[in-house]
Amino acid sequence: MNLKTANNLVLMTIVGSIILSMVIEALWFKILATIMIAVAMINYFIVMKHEKP
């Protein structure tokens, strides 16, 4: 995975989670969305650290 793909994944995850949490008002989904965003951001920073010389 390159940096642009990881960046797009983070953006899609954040936007998708925000839209779905507006639709699904359950607490369990808000926790799941927070975990999904955290995992996508951790992946982004790992890829960013690996890509930079």
All heavy atoms as TSV, in Angstrom:
chain	resi	resn	atom	element	x	y	z
A	1	MET	N	N	0.855	-1.174	0.000
A	1	MET	CA	C	0.000	0.000	0.000
A	1	MET	C	C	0.897	1.231	0.000
A	1	MET	O	O	1.860	1.306	0.747
A	1	MET	CB	C	-0.878	-0.029	1.256
A	1	MET	CG	C	-1.783	1.170	1.357
A	1	MET	SD	S	-2.864	1.154	2.812
A	1	MET	CE	C	-3.906	-0.222	2.463
A	2	ASN	N	N	0.562	2.180	-0.864
A	2	ASN	CA	C	1.355	3.408	-0.886
A	2	ASN	C	C	0.651	4.495	-0.072
A	2	ASN	O	O	-0.448	4.296	0.445
A	2	ASN	CB	C	1.644	3.851	-2.318
A	2	ASN	CG	C	0.378	4.129	-3.109
A	2	ASN	OD1	O	-0.689	4.301	-2.539
A	2	ASN	ND2	N	0.498	4.168	-4.421
A	3	LEU	N	N	1.287	5.635	0.024
A	3	LEU	CA	C	0.795	6.704	0.890
A	3	LEU	C	C	-0.523	7.276	0.389
A	3	LEU	O	O	-1.409	7.571	1.190
A	3	LEU	CB	C	1.861	7.797	0.977
A	3	LEU	CG	C	1.666	8.861	2.041
A	3	LEU	CD1	C	1.551	8.233	3.420
A	3	LEU	CD2	C	2.822	9.840	2.029
A	4	LYS	N	N	-0.695	7.400	-0.926
A	4	LYS	CA	C	-1.938	7.957	-1.467
A	4	LYS	C	C	-3.125	7.025	-1.181
A	4	LYS	O	O	-4.205	7.476	-0.821
A	4	LYS	CB	C	-1.798	8.185	-2.967
A	4	LYS	CG	C	-2.989	8.888	-3.570
A	4	LYS	CD	C	-2.755	9.260	-5.004
A	4	LYS	CE	C	-3.955	10.014	-5.533
A	4	LYS	NZ	N	-3.799	10.427	-6.893
A	5	THR	N	N	-2.893	5.724	-1.314
A	5	THR	CA	C	-3.952	4.758	-1.019
A	5	THR	C	C	-4.326	4.793	0.456
A	5	THR	O	O	-5.507	4.759	0.810
A	5	THR	CB	C	-3.497	3.338	-1.404
A	5	THR	OG1	O	-3.055	3.345	-2.751
A	5	THR	CG2	C	-4.616	2.343	-1.244
A	6	ALA	N	N	-3.326	4.878	1.328
A	6	ALA	CA	C	-3.597	4.949	2.770
A	6	ALA	C	C	-4.344	6.229	3.113
A	6	ALA	O	O	-5.246	6.225	3.947
A	6	ALA	CB	C	-2.285	4.862	3.547
A	7	ASN	N	N	-3.992	7.332	2.462
A	7	ASN	CA	C	-4.675	8.603	2.694
A	7	ASN	C	C	-6.138	8.515	2.257
A	7	ASN	O	O	-7.042	8.973	2.975
A	7	ASN	CB	C	-3.954	9.719	1.938
A	7	ASN	CG	C	-4.461	11.087	2.298
A	7	ASN	OD1	O	-5.060	11.283	3.359
A	7	ASN	ND2	N	-4.245	12.056	1.438
A	8	ASN	N	N	-6.381	7.923	1.096
A	8	ASN	CA	C	-7.755	7.751	0.621
A	8	ASN	C	C	-8.554	6.845	1.541
A	8	ASN	O	O	-9.740	7.081	1.780
A	8	ASN	CB	C	-7.769	7.204	-0.806
A	8	ASN	CG	C	-7.277	8.217	-1.811
A	8	ASN	OD1	O	-7.293	9.408	-1.560
A	8	ASN	ND2	N	-6.840	7.735	-2.952
A	9	LEU	N	N	-7.917	5.800	2.068
A	9	LEU	CA	C	-8.589	4.888	2.994
A	9	LEU	C	C	-9.014	5.614	4.263
A	9	LEU	O	O	-10.125	5.427	4.754
A	9	LEU	CB	C	-7.676	3.709	3.332
A	9	LEU	CG	C	-8.234	2.680	4.298
A	9	LEU	CD1	C	-9.393	1.940	3.648
A	9	LEU	CD2	C	-7.152	1.711	4.719
A	10	VAL	N	N	-8.137	6.463	4.793
A	10	VAL	CA	C	-8.470	7.231	5.998
A	10	VAL	C	C	-9.643	8.165	5.717
A	10	VAL	O	O	-10.601	8.230	6.503
A	10	VAL	CB	C	-7.241	8.031	6.501
A	10	VAL	CG1	C	-7.647	9.015	7.586
A	10	VAL	CG2	C	-6.174	7.109	7.026
A	11	LEU	N	N	-9.597	8.878	4.595
A	11	LEU	CA	C	-10.678	9.808	4.267
A	11	LEU	C	C	-12.003	9.090	4.066
A	11	LEU	O	O	-13.042	9.533	4.569
A	11	LEU	CB	C	-10.312	10.621	3.026
A	11	LEU	CG	C	-9.172	11.620	3.209
A	11	LEU	CD1	C	-8.850	12.281	1.872
A	11	LEU	CD2	C	-9.528	12.659	4.240
A	12	MET	N	N	-11.996	7.956	3.339
A	12	MET	CA	C	-13.231	7.207	3.117
A	12	MET	C	C	-13.783	6.654	4.421
A	12	MET	O	O	-14.998	6.653	4.641
A	12	MET	CB	C	-12.997	6.068	2.118
A	12	MET	CG	C	-12.827	6.533	0.692
A	12	MET	SD	S	-12.769	5.188	-0.504
A	12	MET	CE	C	-11.382	4.233	0.060
A	13	THR	N	N	-12.897	6.181	5.299
A	13	THR	CA	C	-13.345	5.629	6.573
A	13	THR	C	C	-13.968	6.708	7.448
A	13	THR	O	O	-15.021	6.497	8.046
A	13	THR	CB	C	-12.164	4.975	7.318
A	13	THR	OG1	O	-11.562	4.005	6.481
A	13	THR	CG2	C	-12.627	4.315	8.594
A	14	ILE	N	N	-13.338	7.873	7.510
A	14	ILE	CA	C	-13.867	8.965	8.336
A	14	ILE	C	C	-15.215	9.435	7.797
A	14	ILE	O	O	-16.190	9.555	8.551
A	14	ILE	CB	C	-12.855	10.123	8.414
A	14	ILE	CG1	C	-11.644	9.701	9.246
A	14	ILE	CG2	C	-13.504	11.360	9.025
A	14	ILE	CD1	C	-10.516	10.704	9.250
A	15	VAL	N	N	-15.299	9.687	6.494
A	15	VAL	CA	C	-16.551	10.174	5.907
A	15	VAL	C	C	-17.652	9.123	6.038
A	15	VAL	O	O	-18.784	9.434	6.431
A	15	VAL	CB	C	-16.334	10.579	4.430
A	15	VAL	CG1	C	-17.655	10.849	3.740
A	15	VAL	CG2	C	-15.431	11.800	4.349
A	16	GLY	N	N	-17.332	7.870	5.736
A	16	GLY	CA	C	-18.322	6.801	5.851
A	16	GLY	C	C	-18.802	6.610	7.273
A	16	GLY	O	O	-19.994	6.412	7.522
A	17	SER	N	N	-17.889	6.683	8.235
A	17	SER	CA	C	-18.274	6.507	9.627
A	17	SER	C	C	-19.144	7.651	10.120
A	17	SER	O	O	-20.103	7.439	10.858
A	17	SER	CB	C	-17.027	6.391	10.513
A	17	SER	OG	O	-16.295	5.252	10.168
A	18	ILE	N	N	-18.829	8.860	9.702
A	18	ILE	CA	C	-19.642	10.011	10.111
A	18	ILE	C	C	-21.051	9.902	9.532
A	18	ILE	O	O	-22.047	10.099	10.240
A	18	ILE	CB	C	-18.974	11.332	9.681
A	18	ILE	CG1	C	-17.730	11.597	10.526
A	18	ILE	CG2	C	-19.949	12.494	9.805
A	18	ILE	CD1	C	-16.895	12.750	10.045
A	19	ILE	N	N	-21.144	9.555	8.259
A	19	ILE	CA	C	-22.467	9.436	7.627
A	19	ILE	C	C	-23.275	8.308	8.263
A	19	ILE	O	O	-24.452	8.485	8.594
A	19	ILE	CB	C	-22.314	9.218	6.104
A	19	ILE	CG1	C	-21.788	10.491	5.453
A	19	ILE	CG2	C	-23.643	8.812	5.486
A	19	ILE	CD1	C	-21.413	10.333	4.000
A	20	LEU	N	N	-22.630	7.157	8.486
A	20	LEU	CA	C	-23.364	6.045	9.081
A	20	LEU	C	C	-23.730	6.310	10.535
A	20	LEU	O	O	-24.774	5.871	10.999
A	20	LEU	CB	C	-22.555	4.752	8.960
A	20	LEU	CG	C	-22.556	4.134	7.583
A	20	LEU	CD1	C	-21.627	2.933	7.530
A	20	LEU	CD2	C	-23.955	3.716	7.185
A	21	SER	N	N	-22.888	7.024	11.289
A	21	SER	CA	C	-23.258	7.295	12.673
A	21	SER	C	C	-24.375	8.313	12.769
A	21	SER	O	O	-25.056	8.368	13.774
A	21	SER	CB	C	-22.079	7.710	13.540
A	21	SER	OG	O	-21.143	8.469	12.930
A	22	MET	N	N	-24.590	9.106	11.719
A	22	MET	CA	C	-25.770	9.977	11.710
A	22	MET	C	C	-27.037	9.150	11.496
A	22	MET	O	O	-28.084	9.468	12.031
A	22	MET	CB	C	-25.646	11.027	10.609
A	22	MET	CG	C	-24.668	12.107	10.893
A	22	MET	SD	S	-24.637	13.249	9.506
A	22	MET	CE	C	-23.334	14.348	10.024
A	23	VAL	N	N	-26.901	8.077	10.701
A	23	VAL	CA	C	-28.057	7.225	10.413
A	23	VAL	C	C	-28.310	6.244	11.565
A	23	VAL	O	O	-29.437	6.090	12.025
A	23	VAL	CB	C	-27.837	6.461	9.087
A	23	VAL	CG1	C	-28.943	5.460	8.845
A	23	VAL	CG2	C	-27.731	7.441	7.936
A	24	ILE	N	N	-27.240	5.588	12.018
A	24	ILE	CA	C	-27.363	4.595	13.090
A	24	ILE	C	C	-26.988	5.279	14.401
A	24	ILE	O	O	-25.833	5.625	14.628
A	24	ILE	CB	C	-26.426	3.396	12.835
A	24	ILE	CG1	C	-26.733	2.760	11.485
A	24	ILE	CG2	C	-26.544	2.383	13.952
A	24	ILE	CD1	C	-25.757	1.691	11.067
A	25	GLU	N	N	-27.961	5.465	15.256
A	25	GLU	CA	C	-27.734	6.211	16.492
A	25	GLU	C	C	-27.301	5.328	17.656
A	25	GLU	O	O	-27.241	5.791	18.782
A	25	GLU	CB	C	-29.021	6.962	16.880
A	25	GLU	CG	C	-29.344	8.112	15.954
A	25	GLU	CD	C	-28.362	9.256	16.075
A	25	GLU	OE1	O	-27.841	9.480	17.182
A	25	GLU	OE2	O	-28.108	9.916	15.065
A	26	ALA	N	N	-27.012	4.067	17.409
A	26	ALA	CA	C	-26.665	3.155	18.491
A	26	ALA	C	C	-25.254	3.428	19.012
A	26	ALA	O	O	-24.357	3.800	18.254
A	26	ALA	CB	C	-26.761	1.712	18.001
A	27	LEU	N	N	-25.089	3.238	20.295
A	27	LEU	CA	C	-23.787	3.475	20.928
A	27	LEU	C	C	-22.736	2.487	20.428
A	27	LEU	O	O	-21.587	2.854	20.222
A	27	LEU	CB	C	-23.929	3.382	22.450
A	27	LEU	CG	C	-22.647	3.588	23.244
A	27	LEU	CD1	C	-22.111	5.000	23.040
A	27	LEU	CD2	C	-22.882	3.323	24.710
A	28	TRP	N	N	-23.148	1.224	20.208
A	28	TRP	CA	C	-22.178	0.229	19.770
A	28	TRP	C	C	-21.590	0.591	18.416
A	28	TRP	O	O	-20.422	0.334	18.154
A	28	TRP	CB	C	-22.813	-1.171	19.715
A	28	TRP	CG	C	-23.898	-1.303	18.694
A	28	TRP	CD1	C	-25.216	-1.103	18.880
A	28	TRP	CD2	C	-23.736	-1.641	17.315
A	28	TRP	NE1	N	-25.913	-1.290	17.720
A	28	TRP	CE2	C	-25.029	-1.630	16.735
A	28	TRP	CE3	C	-22.651	-1.955	16.510
A	28	TRP	CZ2	C	-25.240	-1.916	15.385
A	28	TRP	CZ3	C	-22.883	-2.234	15.172
A	28	TRP	CH2	C	-24.151	-2.222	14.627
A	29	PHE	N	N	-22.386	1.222	17.542
A	29	PHE	CA	C	-21.852	1.588	16.239
A	29	PHE	C	C	-20.895	2.759	16.352
A	29	PHE	O	O	-19.911	2.831	15.631
A	29	PHE	CB	C	-22.961	1.920	15.240
A	29	PHE	CG	C	-22.403	2.197	13.880
A	29	PHE	CD1	C	-22.009	1.162	13.068
A	29	PHE	CD2	C	-22.201	3.488	13.441
A	29	PHE	CE1	C	-21.448	1.402	11.827
A	29	PHE	CE2	C	-21.643	3.744	12.202
A	29	PHE	CZ	C	-21.262	2.692	11.393
A	30	LYS	N	N	-21.171	3.697	17.248
A	30	LYS	CA	C	-20.251	4.825	17.437
A	30	LYS	C	C	-18.901	4.334	17.954
A	30	LYS	O	O	-17.850	4.827	17.536
A	30	LYS	CB	C	-20.867	5.849	18.377
A	30	LYS	CG	C	-22.086	6.520	17.762
A	30	LYS	CD	C	-22.570	7.661	18.612
A	30	LYS	CE	C	-23.865	8.224	18.111
A	30	LYS	NZ	N	-23.836	8.792	16.795
A	31	ILE	N	N	-18.918	3.324	18.827
A	31	ILE	CA	C	-17.661	2.734	19.306
A	31	ILE	C	C	-16.950	2.023	18.167
A	31	ILE	O	O	-15.735	2.157	17.997
A	31	ILE	CB	C	-17.947	1.771	20.481
A	31	ILE	CG1	C	-18.471	2.563	21.684
A	31	ILE	CG2	C	-16.703	0.982	20.852
A	31	ILE	CD1	C	-18.987	1.704	22.810
A	32	LEU	N	N	-17.700	1.271	17.354
A	32	LEU	CA	C	-17.115	0.579	16.204
A	32	LEU	C	C	-16.533	1.562	15.194
A	32	LEU	O	O	-15.442	1.350	14.660
A	32	LEU	CB	C	-18.174	-0.304	15.529
A	32	LEU	CG	C	-17.715	-1.075	14.300
A	32	LEU	CD1	C	-16.686	-2.136	14.686
A	32	LEU	CD2	C	-18.896	-1.717	13.601
A	33	ALA	N	N	-17.240	2.666	14.944
A	33	ALA	CA	C	-16.744	3.675	14.005
A	33	ALA	C	C	-15.459	4.312	14.529
A	33	ALA	O	O	-14.528	4.565	13.764
A	33	ALA	CB	C	-17.807	4.743	13.776
A	34	THR	N	N	-15.393	4.558	15.831
A	34	THR	CA	C	-14.179	5.121	16.429
A	34	THR	C	C	-13.004	4.164	16.266
A	34	THR	O	O	-11.893	4.581	15.931
A	34	THR	CB	C	-14.415	5.421	17.918
A	34	THR	OG1	O	-15.548	6.279	18.038
A	34	THR	CG2	C	-13.204	6.082	18.541
A	35	ILE	N	N	-13.255	2.880	16.462
A	35	ILE	CA	C	-12.195	1.873	16.299
A	35	ILE	C	C	-11.755	1.797	14.841
A	35	ILE	O	O	-10.552	1.722	14.551
A	35	ILE	CB	C	-12.678	0.501	16.811
A	35	ILE	CG1	C	-12.846	0.549	18.332
A	35	ILE	CG2	C	-11.712	-0.610	16.420
A	35	ILE	CD1	C	-13.529	-0.665	18.917
A	36	MET	N	N	-12.714	1.850	13.901
A	36	MET	CA	C	-12.367	1.802	12.466
A	36	MET	C	C	-11.518	3.001	12.076
A	36	MET	O	O	-10.539	2.868	11.328
A	36	MET	CB	C	-13.633	1.756	11.611
A	36	MET	CG	C	-14.353	0.436	11.661
A	36	MET	SD	S	-15.920	0.299	10.765
A	36	MET	CE	C	-16.110	1.778	9.870
A	37	ILE	N	N	-11.868	4.189	12.562
A	37	ILE	CA	C	-11.091	5.390	12.247
A	37	ILE	C	C	-9.694	5.280	12.840
A	37	ILE	O	O	-8.697	5.621	12.192
A	37	ILE	CB	C	-11.820	6.650	12.748
A	37	ILE	CG1	C	-13.085	6.878	11.919
A	37	ILE	CG2	C	-10.920	7.876	12.687
A	37	ILE	CD1	C	-13.984	7.967	12.464
A	38	ALA	N	N	-9.593	4.784	14.076
A	38	ALA	CA	C	-8.286	4.647	14.723
A	38	ALA	C	C	-7.397	3.675	13.962
A	38	ALA	O	O	-6.210	3.944	13.744
A	38	ALA	CB	C	-8.467	4.195	16.167
A	39	VAL	N	N	-7.947	2.561	13.527
A	39	VAL	CA	C	-7.161	1.569	12.776
A	39	VAL	C	C	-6.703	2.142	11.439
A	39	VAL	O	O	-5.552	1.953	11.027
A	39	VAL	CB	C	-7.984	0.272	12.578
A	39	VAL	CG1	C	-7.343	-0.648	11.561
A	39	VAL	CG2	C	-8.151	-0.441	13.901
A	40	ALA	N	N	-7.584	2.876	10.754
A	40	ALA	CA	C	-7.207	3.475	9.470
A	40	ALA	C	C	-6.105	4.519	9.660
A	40	ALA	O	O	-5.184	4.611	8.848
A	40	ALA	CB	C	-8.421	4.102	8.804
A	41	MET	N	N	-6.187	5.301	10.737
A	41	MET	CA	C	-5.153	6.319	10.970
A	41	MET	C	C	-3.830	5.681	11.368
A	41	MET	O	O	-2.768	6.155	10.948
A	41	MET	CB	C	-5.630	7.318	12.024
A	41	MET	CG	C	-6.818	8.096	11.532
A	41	MET	SD	S	-7.101	9.686	12.251
A	41	MET	CE	C	-5.581	10.527	12.144
A	42	ILE	N	N	-3.874	4.613	12.162
A	42	ILE	CA	C	-2.633	3.902	12.513
A	42	ILE	C	C	-1.996	3.331	11.257
A	42	ILE	O	O	-0.782	3.423	11.063
A	42	ILE	CB	C	-2.929	2.795	13.553
A	42	ILE	CG1	C	-3.261	3.432	14.908
A	42	ILE	CG2	C	-1.749	1.847	13.686
A	42	ILE	CD1	C	-3.799	2.460	15.923
A	43	ASN	N	N	-2.814	2.756	10.375
A	43	ASN	CA	C	-2.303	2.232	9.106
A	43	ASN	C	C	-1.663	3.350	8.284
A	43	ASN	O	O	-0.601	3.169	7.693
A	43	ASN	CB	C	-3.447	1.576	8.326
A	43	ASN	CG	C	-2.970	0.974	7.036
A	43	ASN	OD1	O	-1.852	0.505	6.946
A	43	ASN	ND2	N	-3.826	1.001	6.032
A	44	TYR	N	N	-2.306	4.521	8.248
A	44	TYR	CA	C	-1.782	5.655	7.497
A	44	TYR	C	C	-0.406	6.063	8.029
A	44	TYR	O	O	0.528	6.278	7.269
A	44	TYR	CB	C	-2.759	6.831	7.583
A	44	TYR	CG	C	-2.226	8.103	6.976
A	44	TYR	CD1	C	-2.171	8.274	5.607
A	44	TYR	CD2	C	-1.770	9.142	7.786
A	44	TYR	CE1	C	-1.674	9.435	5.045
A	44	TYR	CE2	C	-1.279	10.310	7.232
A	44	TYR	CZ	C	-1.239	10.443	5.865
A	44	TYR	OH	O	-0.741	11.593	5.326
A	45	PHE	N	N	-0.276	6.168	9.349
A	45	PHE	CA	C	1.008	6.596	9.915
A	45	PHE	C	C	2.094	5.545	9.731
A	45	PHE	O	O	3.260	5.891	9.530
A	45	PHE	CB	C	0.844	6.965	11.384
A	45	PHE	CG	C	0.123	8.271	11.570
A	45	PHE	CD1	C	-1.081	8.323	12.239
A	45	PHE	CD2	C	0.633	9.450	11.051
A	45	PHE	CE1	C	-1.755	9.523	12.398
A	45	PHE	CE2	C	-0.030	10.648	11.192
A	45	PHE	CZ	C	-1.228	10.689	11.863
A	46	ILE	N	N	1.726	4.264	9.749
A	46	ILE	CA	C	2.715	3.209	9.485
A	46	ILE	C	C	3.205	3.301	8.046
A	46	ILE	O	O	4.412	3.230	7.777
A	46	ILE	CB	C	2.115	1.826	9.791
A	46	ILE	CG1	C	1.947	1.659	11.293
A	46	ILE	CG2	C	2.972	0.717	9.211
A	46	ILE	CD1	C	1.198	0.399	11.695
A	47	VAL	N	N	2.267	3.487	7.105
A	47	VAL	CA	C	2.648	3.603	5.692
A	47	VAL	C	C	3.464	4.871	5.471
A	47	VAL	O	O	4.466	4.852	4.753
A	47	VAL	CB	C	1.398	3.561	4.791
A	47	VAL	CG1	C	1.749	3.904	3.358
A	47	VAL	CG2	C	0.739	2.207	4.849
A	48	MET	N	N	3.062	5.976	6.114
A	48	MET	CA	C	3.784	7.234	5.957
A	48	MET	C	C	5.218	7.103	6.482
A	48	MET	O	O	6.165	7.560	5.857
A	48	MET	CB	C	3.061	8.358	6.715
A	48	MET	CG	C	3.712	9.716	6.510
A	48	MET	SD	S	2.775	11.062	7.276
A	48	MET	CE	C	3.069	10.741	8.991
A	49	LYS	N	N	5.380	6.423	7.620
A	49	LYS	CA	C	6.704	6.225	8.183
A	49	LYS	C	C	7.548	5.332	7.279
A	49	LYS	O	O	8.753	5.551	7.120
A	49	LYS	CB	C	6.567	5.589	9.577
A	49	LYS	CG	C	7.828	5.523	10.344
A	49	LYS	CD	C	7.541	4.974	11.735
A	49	LYS	CE	C	8.793	4.970	12.567
A	49	LYS	NZ	N	8.550	4.420	13.908
A	50	HIS	N	N	6.918	4.344	6.647
A	50	HIS	CA	C	7.636	3.428	5.773
A	50	HIS	C	C	8.013	4.080	4.454
A	50	HIS	O	O	9.069	3.791	3.883
A	50	HIS	CB	C	6.757	2.192	5.511
A	50	HIS	CG	C	7.446	1.130	4.743
A	50	HIS	ND1	N	7.395	1.062	3.371
A	50	HIS	CD2	C	8.206	0.093	5.144
A	50	HIS	CE1	C	8.095	0.032	2.957
A	50	HIS	NE2	N	8.596	-0.583	4.013
A	51	GLU	N	N	7.175	4.988	3.942
A	51	GLU	CA	C	7.412	5.618	2.641
A	51	GLU	C	C	8.488	6.697	2.704
A	51	GLU	O	O	9.218	6.892	1.752
A	51	GLU	CB	C	6.124	6.254	2.114
A	51	GLU	CG	C	5.076	5.262	1.658
A	51	GLU	CD	C	5.356	4.694	0.285
A	51	GLU	OE1	O	5.876	5.435	-0.561
A	51	GLU	OE2	O	5.047	3.518	0.086
A	52	LYS	N	N	8.556	7.433	3.821
A	52	LYS	CA	C	9.542	8.504	3.908
A	52	LYS	C	C	10.934	7.931	4.109
A	52	LYS	O	O	11.113	6.980	4.853
A	52	LYS	CB	C	9.193	9.446	5.072
A	52	LYS	CG	C	8.023	10.330	4.757
A	52	LYS	CD	C	7.868	11.389	5.799
A	52	LYS	CE	C	6.744	12.337	5.385
A	52	LYS	NZ	N	6.558	13.386	6.348
A	53	PRO	N	N	11.930	8.508	3.445
A	53	PRO	CA	C	13.299	7.984	3.576
A	53	PRO	C	C	13.911	8.283	4.926
A	53	PRO	O	O	13.578	9.156	5.615
A	53	PRO	CB	C	14.077	8.721	2.490
A	53	PRO	CG	C	13.243	9.867	2.061
A	53	PRO	CD	C	11.855	9.592	2.506
